[in-house]
Amino acid sequence: MTGPVLAESLAAARQRLADALSRASRPVADARLLAVSKTKPAEMIREAWHLGQRDFGENYVQEALEKQQVLADLEDIVWHFIGPLQSNKTREVAEHFAWVHSVDREKIARRLNDQRPEALPPLEVCLQVNISGEASKSGASLEALPALAEAVLALPRLRLRGLMAIPAPAEGLAAQRAPCARLRQALEALRERFPEAPLDTLSMGMSDDLEAAVLEGATLVRLGTAIFGAREPRP
């Protein structure tokens, strides 16, 4: 997907988000697109950047580092790490990303904090919640959230911004809204418990449940295929 096709798909994604925000009676600036660019070439990311997209999400550390090197001239590009994070990859993420959406345990948070370069601003962090209780999904439980949030808030090189979740697939708007509502309520509870924290981010909503997520307060919506087309298999 290049040229006019990418322009059309990105415009359609923006319109879909704007329509969802309107339906939710929310201002158009209340949420933004996170373009999930995993498995997509750097040239396509550059093209999306020229079309005004600034936030890009990557799942695989080595692949992302290679793209970042090619795109180093795009100074205002914002890289988000959204995939499962292993201990042996925390240094690369701490050094090369602005956001991490997938912090689900204190050990990972401490490594990111200790490895974040002093020359860079604090790393923006979302705690990943296993909101549907799926055994195959990463994420902290709702019960573990307060202690994890408290631990992250004590780390000076991290800035806790909110929560992220990947709800289980569901049919129908009501069924899709239910887990998103639980995540919103969890964030509201953290705001009450930690009123000084900048907890302003709900990273939820993808191609199948964007509207449900926006109705429940999503501020970062992760779209990949809808913007870039079908993904190629990883080599």
C-alpha positions in Angstrom: 0.0 0.0 0.0 1.6 3.3 -1.1 0.7 6.7 -2.5 -3.0 7.5 -2.8 -4.1 4.2 -1.3 -2.3 4.8 2.0 -3.6 8.4 2.0 -7.1 7.1 1.6 -6.8 4.5 4.3 -5.3 6.9 6.8 -8.0 9.5 6.0 -10.7 6.8 6.5 -9.2 5.8 9.8 -9.1 9.4 11.0 -12.7 9.8 9.9 -13.8 6.7 11.7 -12.2 7.9 14.9 -13.8 11.3 14.5 -17.2 9.7 14.0 -16.8 7.6 17.0 -15.8 10.6 19.2 -18.8 12.5 17.9 -21.1 9.6 18.7 -19.6 9.6 22.2 -20.1 13.4 22.5 -16.3 13.8 23.0 -14.1 16.5 21.4 -12.2 15.4 18.3 -8.9 16.1 20.2 -9.8 13.6 23.0 -8.2 10.6 21.3 -5.6 10.0 18.7 -4.6 7.2 16.3 -1.6 5.0 17.1 -0.6 3.5 13.8 0.6 0.0 14.4 3.4 -0.4 11.9 4.8 -3.8 12.9 6.0 -5.8 9.9 5.6 -2.7 7.7 8.6 -1.2 5.9 10.2 2.1 7.0 9.3 3.7 3.7 5.6 3.2 4.5 6.0 4.7 7.9 7.8 7.7 6.3 4.9 8.1 3.9 2.4 8.1 6.8 4.5 10.6 8.6 4.3 12.9 5.5 0.5 12.5 5.7 0.6 13.9 9.3 0.8 10.7 11.4 3.2 11.0 14.3 2.5 8.1 16.7 3.7 4.6 15.6 3.4 1.4 17.5 5.9 -1.5 17.2 5.8 -5.0 18.7 9.2 -6.4 17.9 12.3 -4.7 19.3 14.9 -5.6 16.6 12.6 -4.8 13.8 11.7 -1.4 15.3 15.4 -0.5 16.0 16.2 -1.1 12.3 13.3 1.2 11.2 14.2 3.9 13.7 17.7 4.0 12.3 16.4 4.5 8.8 13.9 7.1 10.0 16.2 9.0 12.3 15.7 12.3 10.4 12.0 12.4 11.4 12.7 14.2 14.7 9.1 14.5 15.9 8.1 10.9 15.3 6.8 9.2 18.5 7.7 5.5 18.9 5.4 3.4 21.1 6.4 -0.1 22.2 3.1 -2.1 22.4 4.2 -5.8 22.4 5.1 -8.2 25.2 8.3 -7.1 26.8 11.0 -9.6 28.0 13.7 -8.7 30.5 16.5 -9.1 27.9 14.9 -6.4 25.7 14.2 -3.7 28.3 17.5 -1.7 27.6 16.8 -1.3 23.9 13.2 -0.2 24.7 14.3 2.2 27.4 16.8 3.8 25.1 14.8 4.1 21.9 11.1 4.5 22.7 9.0 7.4 24.1 6.2 5.1 25.3 5.8 1.6 26.6 2.2 0.2 26.8 3.0 -3.3 28.0 4.4 -2.9 31.5 2.7 -5.7 33.5 5.1 -6.4 36.4 7.4 -4.5 38.7 10.6 -6.3 37.5 10.1 -4.9 34.0 9.3 -1.4 35.3 12.4 -1.3 37.4 14.6 -2.4 34.5 13.1 0.2 32.3 13.7 2.9 34.9 17.3 1.9 35.6 18.1 1.7 31.9 16.4 4.9 30.8 19.2 7.4 29.8 19.3 10.5 31.9 19.5 12.6 28.8 16.1 11.6 27.7 12.8 12.6 29.4 11.1 10.0 31.6 9.6 7.1 29.7 5.8 7.3 29.3 4.3 4.1 30.6 1.0 2.3 30.5 0.3 -0.7 32.6 -1.1 -3.6 30.6 -4.2 -5.2 32.1 -5.4 -8.7 31.3 -8.9 -7.3 31.3 -10.6 -10.5 30.0 -8.7 -12.9 32.2 -7.3 -14.8 29.2 -4.6 -17.3 30.0 -2.9 -16.6 26.7 -2.7 -12.9 27.2 -0.1 -10.8 29.0 -1.1 -8.3 31.6 -1.6 -7.7 35.3 -4.8 -8.6 37.0 -7.2 -5.8 38.2 -6.4 -6.9 41.8 -2.6 -6.4 41.2 -3.0 -2.9 39.7 -2.8 -0.7 42.8 0.4 -2.2 44.0 2.0 -2.1 40.5 0.9 1.5 40.0 2.4 2.5 43.3 5.7 0.8 42.5 5.9 2.5 39.1 5.0 5.9 40.5 8.1 5.6 42.8 10.4 5.2 39.8 11.8 8.6 38.7 12.7 7.7 35.1 9.2 6.5 34.4 6.0 8.5 34.1 2.8 6.5 34.6 0.2 7.7 32.2 -2.5 5.1 32.3 -3.7 1.6 31.3 -3.7 -0.6 28.2 -5.7 -3.7 27.4 -6.4 -6.1 24.5 -9.9 -7.4 25.3 -11.0 -10.8 24.1 -13.0 -10.6 20.8 -16.7 -10.2 21.3 -19.8 -9.8 19.1 -22.0 -6.8 19.5 -21.4 -3.3 20.9 -22.6 -4.1 24.4 -20.3 -7.1 24.7 -17.3 -5.1 23.3 -18.0 -2.2 25.7 -18.0 -4.3 28.9 -14.2 -4.9 29.2 -13.5 -1.4 28.0 -15.7 -0.1 30.8 -13.8 -2.3 33.3 -10.5 -0.7 32.2 -12.0 2.8 32.4 -13.3 2.1 35.9 -9.8 0.7 36.9 -8.2 3.9 35.7 -10.7 6.0 37.6 -10.0 4.1 40.7 -6.2 4.7 40.3 -6.9 8.4 39.8 -8.7 8.5 43.1 -6.0 6.6 44.9 -3.1 8.6 43.3 -4.5 12.1 42.6 -1.1 13.6 41.8 -0.3 11.1 39.0 -0.8 12.2 35.4 -3.2 9.3 34.7 -4.8 10.5 31.4 -4.4 7.6 29.0 -6.5 4.6 28.1 -4.8 2.6 25.3 -7.6 0.4 24.0 -9.5 -0.2 20.8 -8.4 -1.8 17.6 -10.1 -2.3 14.2 -12.9 -4.6 15.5 -13.8 -2.6 18.7 -12.8 1.0 18.0 -16.3 2.4 18.5 -16.8 0.5 21.8 -13.5 1.7 23.1 -14.1 5.3 22.3 -17.5 5.2 23.9 -15.8 4.1 27.1 -13.1 6.7 27.0 -10.1 5.5 24.9 -7.5 8.1 24.3 -5.1 6.1 22.1 -6.6 3.8 19.5 -4.3 1.2 17.9 -5.0 0.6 14.2 -2.7 -1.4 11.9 -4.3 -3.2 9.0 -6.9 -0.5 8.6 -4.1 2.0 7.9 -1.4 -0.1 6.3 -3.2 -3.0 4.8 -2.8 -6.8 5.6 0.4 -7.7 7.4 3.1 -9.8 5.8 4.2 -12.8 7.8 7.4 -12.2 9.8 10.4 -14.0 8.3 
